[in-house]
Amino acid sequence: MTARRLRASLRGWGGVGAMALACVTALVLALMLPDSARGDGGTGVGGPGLARGTQARAEECTDPQNQSLAPSGADGTTIDAIKNRKDRRLIVGVDQNSYHWGYRDPNNPKAGGDLEGFDIDLVHAIAKDILGDENAVQFRAIPTSQRIPAIQKGKVDMVVRTMTINCERLKDVAFSAPYFKTGQQVLAPVSSGITGYDKSLAGKRICSAAKSTANERLTDDRKAGKLVSSAVVLPPVPNQLDCLVRLQLGEADAVVTDSALAASQAAQDPTVELKGGTFTTEYYGVAMKLGAKDLVRRVNQVLADYRKDGWRQSYDKWLAPTLGADSPSQDPPPALYRQPT
C-alpha cells in the first residue's frame, strides 16, 4: 500500500489510527479486570454462581434467538445483588472501538470522549430501568474473544457488544431476546476484484476476530469445502477493528464480519466497501450468566418496552445513515420466548 493510500484510509472520523489505539487500550483493560468480583455464589458481580445446566440443551436448540425467558419486571437474587452494591452500578462489558456501536468520539467536548453508540444507548436504558439512573453504569471494555469468560468469571453483569446468539454460546451464557438482526458479509477495498463470499476470494487473505461467528463460519466452511480452497483464513485477531487496520496496511485482502459492523467500518474509511450481500441470518442479544433468570427476564422486559419507544430513535441516529433504507436490520426483530418446561 502506498503512503498516499494509507493516509487516505486514515481520514475521516478521528482517524482509524485512534481507533486502533483504542483496541490496544481495550485489551489492556480486559487484562486488568479484577478477579475479586467472583461469580462463585457470592454477592459479587453477576450475582449467583455459574449454573451447571444450560439455557437450552443443544439437541433442542433449533432457533437460538427464540430460547430466552419471558419478560418480567420483578426483582430477584441477581438484581438484588446489583442494587445492594455500595456504588449501585450496573457493570457491563462493551466495545469501545466499534464505530456507531460502542466507541469513544475524540471530537466529543468532554475530555477523553464518552462512550457512544447503538449498544451504549441500550445499556443506559437497562440501567435506568433497574437502578432508576441511566448513568449508573460501569463500562468495562473487553475484546471480542473475552466476552464469554468475562461473564462466566463474574467480572461483568452482562455483555452488550454486538454479540450473536447461537446454540453453541447458549451452553455457556444466557441470552436475552434478540434486539438486532444482521448477517455475515464481506468487506474489502473498493478497487479489489472481490464480489462477495464467493469464488472471488480465491487466493485472498481473509481476516476475522477470535471467538466471533465470522471466524466460526470461515473455519466450518473450510472444513466442509464450502469456502474456495485457495482462500487463506488468517489467524484471528482479538478485536474486529484490528481486521480493518490489517486491511488498510495491506496485510489482509478481505474481512468477514457482521454486515452492520462492516457498514460502520466502511463509513470510517471510504477506500473500503461491502461486497455482495449477507450470507447468514443472525441476531444480537444481551449475554448474561447462566442461572441469572431474574436478570434475563428483566432485560427482556426492558427490550419489550425499548422496541416500542427508544429502539427506532437510536437506530436512526447511529445506524440508518450507513445501513441504508433497504437494510434487513431496519426494524427490531420480533421476540419469541422459550416455553416453560
C-alpha positions as CSV (number, residue, x, y, z in Angstrom):
1,M,0.0,0.0,0.0
2,T,1.4,3.4,-0.9
3,A,1.8,6.1,1.7
4,R,-0.8,8.2,-0.1
5,R,-3.4,5.4,0.2
6,L,-2.6,4.8,3.8
7,R,-3.1,8.4,4.6
8,A,-6.4,8.4,2.7
9,S,-7.6,5.4,4.6
10,L,-7.0,7.2,7.9
11,R,-9.1,10.2,7.1
12,G,-12.5,10.9,8.5
13,W,-13.8,10.4,12.0
14,G,-11.0,10.8,14.4
15,G,-8.8,8.6,12.2
16,V,-8.8,4.8,12.4
17,G,-5.3,5.2,13.9
18,A,-7.0,6.5,17.0
19,M,-9.4,3.6,16.9
20,A,-6.5,1.1,16.6
21,L,-5.1,2.7,19.8
22,A,-8.4,2.1,21.4
23,C,-8.2,-1.6,20.5
24,V,-4.9,-1.9,22.5
25,T,-6.5,0.0,25.4
26,A,-9.5,-2.3,25.4
27,L,-7.2,-5.4,25.6
28,V,-5.2,-3.9,28.4
29,L,-8.4,-3.0,30.3
30,A,-9.6,-6.6,29.8
31,L,-6.5,-8.0,31.3
32,M,-6.9,-5.7,34.3
33,L,-10.4,-6.8,35.2
34,P,-10.4,-7.5,38.9
35,D,-10.6,-11.2,40.0
36,S,-12.1,-10.1,43.3
37,A,-15.6,-9.9,41.6
38,R,-16.2,-13.6,41.9
39,G,-19.1,-15.5,40.3
40,D,-19.0,-18.4,42.8
41,G,-22.3,-17.9,44.5
42,G,-21.5,-14.8,46.5
43,T,-22.9,-11.3,46.0
44,G,-20.1,-10.1,43.7
45,V,-20.6,-9.1,40.1
46,G,-23.1,-11.3,38.4
47,G,-25.0,-12.5,41.5
48,P,-25.5,-16.3,41.7
49,G,-22.7,-18.6,40.7
50,L,-22.4,-20.3,37.3
51,A,-25.2,-22.7,36.7
52,R,-24.3,-26.3,35.9
53,G,-27.1,-26.7,33.3
54,T,-27.6,-25.0,30.0
55,Q,-30.2,-22.5,29.0
56,A,-31.3,-24.9,26.2
57,R,-30.0,-28.3,25.5
58,A,-28.0,-28.4,22.3
59,E,-30.2,-31.2,20.9
60,E,-33.3,-29.0,21.5
61,C,-31.8,-25.8,20.1
62,T,-33.1,-25.0,16.7
63,D,-33.9,-21.3,16.8
64,P,-31.4,-19.9,19.3
65,Q,-32.9,-16.4,19.2
66,N,-36.2,-17.8,20.5
67,Q,-34.7,-19.6,23.5
68,S,-34.8,-16.8,26.1
69,L,-37.2,-16.4,29.1
70,A,-40.4,-14.5,29.1
71,P,-40.2,-10.8,30.3
72,S,-40.8,-9.9,33.9
73,G,-40.4,-6.6,35.8
74,A,-39.8,-8.5,39.1
75,D,-36.5,-8.3,41.1
76,G,-34.6,-11.4,42.2
77,T,-31.4,-12.6,43.7
78,T,-29.2,-11.3,40.9
79,I,-30.9,-7.9,40.6
80,D,-30.9,-7.6,44.4
81,A,-27.1,-8.1,44.4
82,I,-26.7,-5.3,41.8
83,K,-28.9,-2.9,43.8
84,N,-27.0,-3.7,47.1
85,R,-23.6,-2.7,45.8
86,K,-22.0,0.2,47.6
87,D,-22.0,2.3,44.4
88,R,-25.2,0.9,42.9
89,R,-23.9,0.5,39.4
90,L,-24.6,-2.0,36.6
91,I,-21.3,-3.4,35.4
92,V,-21.4,-4.0,31.6
93,G,-18.9,-5.4,29.1
94,V,-18.9,-3.3,25.9
95,D,-16.7,-2.4,22.9
96,Q,-15.0,1.0,22.7
97,N,-13.8,0.9,19.2
98,S,-16.8,-0.1,17.0
99,Y,-18.0,3.0,15.2
100,H,-21.6,3.8,16.0
101,W,-22.0,0.8,18.2
102,G,-19.7,1.4,21.2
103,Y,-16.9,3.9,20.7
104,R,-15.2,7.0,22.1
105,D,-15.6,10.0,19.9
106,P,-12.4,12.1,20.1
107,N,-14.4,15.1,19.0
108,N,-16.7,14.9,22.0
109,P,-16.3,18.1,24.0
110,K,-15.9,16.1,27.2
111,A,-12.3,15.1,28.0
112,G,-11.5,11.7,26.6
113,G,-14.9,11.3,25.0
114,D,-17.9,9.4,26.4
115,L,-18.8,6.0,25.1
116,E,-21.5,6.4,22.4
117,G,-23.4,4.2,20.0
118,F,-26.4,1.9,19.5
119,D,-25.3,-0.7,22.1
120,I,-24.4,2.1,24.6
121,D,-28.0,3.5,24.3
122,L,-29.4,0.1,25.2
123,V,-27.1,-0.2,28.2
124,H,-28.4,3.2,29.5
125,A,-32.0,2.0,29.1
126,I,-31.3,-1.1,31.1
127,A,-29.6,0.8,33.9
128,K,-32.4,3.3,34.1
129,D,-35.0,0.5,34.5
130,I,-33.1,-1.5,37.1
131,L,-31.4,1.3,39.1
132,G,-33.5,4.4,38.2
133,D,-30.5,6.1,36.7
134,E,-29.4,5.7,33.1
135,N,-25.8,6.7,34.1
136,A,-25.5,4.2,36.9
137,V,-23.2,2.1,34.7
138,Q,-19.6,1.0,35.0
139,F,-18.4,0.2,31.5
140,R,-15.7,-2.4,31.0
141,A,-14.1,-2.6,27.6
142,I,-13.5,-6.2,26.6
143,P,-12.1,-7.8,23.4
144,T,-14.4,-10.0,21.3
145,S,-12.6,-13.2,22.5
146,Q,-13.2,-12.3,26.2
147,R,-16.9,-11.7,26.2
148,I,-18.0,-15.1,27.5
149,P,-15.1,-15.5,30.0
150,A,-15.9,-12.1,31.5
151,I,-19.5,-13.2,32.1
152,Q,-18.5,-16.7,33.5
153,K,-15.9,-15.3,35.9
154,G,-18.4,-12.7,37.2
155,K,-16.4,-9.7,36.0
156,V,-19.5,-8.1,34.4
157,D,-23.2,-8.4,34.9
158,M,-23.8,-8.6,31.2
159,V,-22.2,-8.0,27.8
160,V,-23.8,-5.7,25.3
161,R,-21.4,-5.9,22.4
162,T,-22.8,-6.9,19.0
163,M,-22.9,-10.5,20.3
164,T,-24.7,-13.1,18.1
165,I,-27.0,-15.5,19.8
166,N,-26.2,-19.1,18.7
167,C,-26.7,-22.6,20.0
168,E,-23.1,-23.1,21.0
169,R,-22.9,-20.0,23.1
170,L,-26.2,-21.0,24.9
171,K,-24.2,-23.7,26.6
172,D,-22.0,-21.1,28.2
173,V,-24.2,-18.0,28.8
174,A,-27.8,-16.9,28.9
175,F,-29.1,-14.5,26.3
176,S,-31.9,-12.0,26.2
177,A,-34.4,-12.0,23.3
178,P,-32.8,-10.5,20.2
179,Y,-32.5,-6.8,19.8
180,F,-30.9,-6.6,16.3
181,K,-31.0,-8.7,13.1
182,T,-27.9,-8.9,10.9
183,G,-25.8,-11.4,8.9
184,Q,-22.2,-12.1,7.8
185,Q,-20.8,-10.0,4.9
186,V,-17.5,-9.4,3.2
187,L,-15.6,-6.0,3.5
188,A,-12.8,-5.3,1.0
189,P,-11.1,-2.5,-0.8
190,V,-13.2,-0.7,-3.3
191,S,-10.7,-1.3,-6.0
192,S,-10.4,-5.1,-5.4
193,G,-11.9,-7.7,-7.6
194,I,-13.8,-9.3,-4.7
195,T,-17.5,-9.5,-5.3
196,G,-18.7,-11.2,-2.1
197,Y,-18.5,-14.5,-0.3
198,D,-17.8,-16.5,-3.4
199,K,-15.0,-17.6,-5.8
200,S,-13.6,-14.1,-6.0
201,L,-12.0,-14.9,-2.6
202,A,-9.6,-17.3,-4.4
203,G,-6.1,-16.7,-3.2
204,K,-7.2,-13.9,-0.9
205,R,-6.3,-13.4,2.8
206,I,-9.4,-13.2,4.9
207,C,-9.4,-11.7,8.4
208,S,-11.9,-12.2,11.2
209,A,-12.0,-11.7,15.0
210,A,-11.3,-14.5,17.5
211,K,-14.3,-16.2,19.0
212,S,-16.6,-14.4,16.5
213,T,-19.3,-16.1,14.4
214,A,-17.4,-14.9,11.4
215,N,-14.4,-16.9,12.4
216,E,-16.5,-19.9,13.2
217,R,-18.2,-19.8,9.8
218,L,-14.9,-19.5,8.0
219,T,-13.5,-22.4,9.9
220,D,-16.6,-24.6,9.4
221,D,-16.8,-23.7,5.7
222,R,-13.1,-24.5,5.2
223,K,-13.7,-28.0,6.7
224,A,-16.8,-28.6,4.7
225,G,-15.3,-27.4,1.4
226,K,-17.8,-24.5,1.1
227,L,-15.0,-21.9,1.0
228,V,-12.9,-21.6,-2.2
229,S,-9.9,-23.8,-1.5
230,S,-7.2,-21.3,-2.2
231,A,-8.6,-18.7,0.1
232,V,-6.3,-18.0,3.2
233,V,-8.1,-17.8,6.5
234,L,-5.7,-15.6,8.6
235,P,-5.2,-16.3,12.3
236,P,-8.0,-14.4,14.1
237,V,-7.3,-11.1,15.8
238,P,-8.6,-10.0,19.3
239,N,-10.9,-7.2,18.0
240,Q,-12.9,-6.6,14.9
241,L,-11.3,-3.3,14.2
242,D,-7.9,-5.0,14.1
243,C,-9.1,-6.5,10.8
244,L,-9.8,-3.1,9.3
245,V,-6.3,-1.9,10.3
246,R,-4.8,-5.1,8.7
247,L,-6.8,-4.4,5.5
248,Q,-5.5,-0.8,5.4
249,L,-1.9,-1.9,5.9
250,G,-2.2,-4.5,3.1
251,E,-1.8,-7.4,5.5
252,A,-5.3,-8.8,4.6
253,D,-7.4,-8.7,1.4
254,A,-10.8,-9.1,2.9
255,V,-12.7,-9.1,6.2
256,V,-15.7,-11.2,7.1
257,T,-17.9,-9.7,9.8
258,D,-21.5,-8.8,10.6
259,S,-23.0,-6.5,8.0
260,A,-23.8,-3.8,10.5
261,L,-20.3,-3.6,11.8
262,A,-18.9,-3.8,8.2
263,A,-21.2,-0.8,7.2
264,S,-19.9,1.2,10.1
265,Q,-16.3,0.4,9.2
266,A,-16.9,1.4,5.5
267,A,-18.3,4.7,6.9
268,Q,-15.0,5.3,8.6
269,D,-12.8,4.5,5.6
270,P,-14.0,5.4,2.1
271,T,-11.4,3.2,0.5
272,V,-13.3,0.0,1.5
273,E,-16.9,-1.2,0.9
274,L,-19.3,-4.1,1.5
275,K,-19.1,-6.8,-1.2
276,G,-22.1,-8.9,-2.1
277,G,-25.0,-9.5,0.2
278,T,-25.2,-11.1,3.6
279,F,-24.9,-14.9,3.6
280,T,-26.2,-15.7,7.0
281,T,-29.0,-14.5,9.3
282,E,-28.0,-13.7,12.9
283,Y,-29.4,-11.9,15.9
284,Y,-27.6,-9.9,18.6
285,G,-28.6,-10.4,22.2
286,V,-27.6,-9.3,25.7
287,A,-25.5,-12.0,27.2
288,M,-25.7,-12.8,31.0
289,K,-24.6,-15.6,33.4
290,L,-26.4,-18.9,33.3
291,G,-28.7,-19.1,36.2
292,A,-29.4,-15.3,36.4
293,K,-33.0,-15.9,35.4
294,D,-34.4,-12.8,37.1
295,L,-31.9,-10.6,35.2
296,V,-32.6,-12.2,31.9
297,R,-36.4,-11.7,32.4
298,R,-35.8,-8.1,33.5
299,V,-33.7,-7.3,30.4
300,N,-36.4,-8.9,28.2
301,Q,-38.9,-6.6,29.8
302,V,-36.7,-3.6,29.1
303,L,-36.3,-4.8,25.5
304,A,-40.1,-5.2,25.1
305,D,-40.5,-1.5,26.1
306,Y,-37.5,-0.4,24.2
307,R,-38.8,-1.8,20.9
308,K,-41.8,0.5,21.3
309,D,-40.0,3.6,22.5
310,G,-36.3,4.0,22.0
311,W,-35.1,1.5,19.5
312,R,-36.1,3.5,16.4
313,Q,-34.6,6.7,17.7
314,S,-31.3,5.0,18.4
315,Y,-31.3,3.2,15.1
316,D,-32.0,6.4,13.1
317,K,-29.2,8.3,15.0
318,W,-26.4,5.7,14.7
319,L,-27.1,3.1,12.1
320,A,-29.6,4.3,9.4
321,P,-27.1,6.6,7.6
322,T,-24.7,3.7,7.0
323,L,-27.0,0.7,6.6
324,G,-29.5,2.4,4.2
325,A,-33.3,2.2,3.9
326,D,-33.4,-1.3,2.4
327,S,-31.4,-3.0,5.2
328,P,-32.9,-6.2,6.7
329,S,-31.8,-4.6,10.0
330,Q,-34.1,-1.6,9.8
331,D,-36.7,-2.9,12.2
332,P,-36.3,-4.6,15.6
333,P,-36.6,-8.3,15.4
334,P,-39.7,-10.0,16.9
335,A,-39.3,-11.5,20.3
336,L,-40.4,-15.2,20.8
337,Y,-39.7,-16.9,24.1
338,R,-38.9,-20.4,25.2
339,Q,-41.9,-22.3,26.6
340,P,-41.6,-23.2,30.3
341,T,-40.9,-26.9,31.0
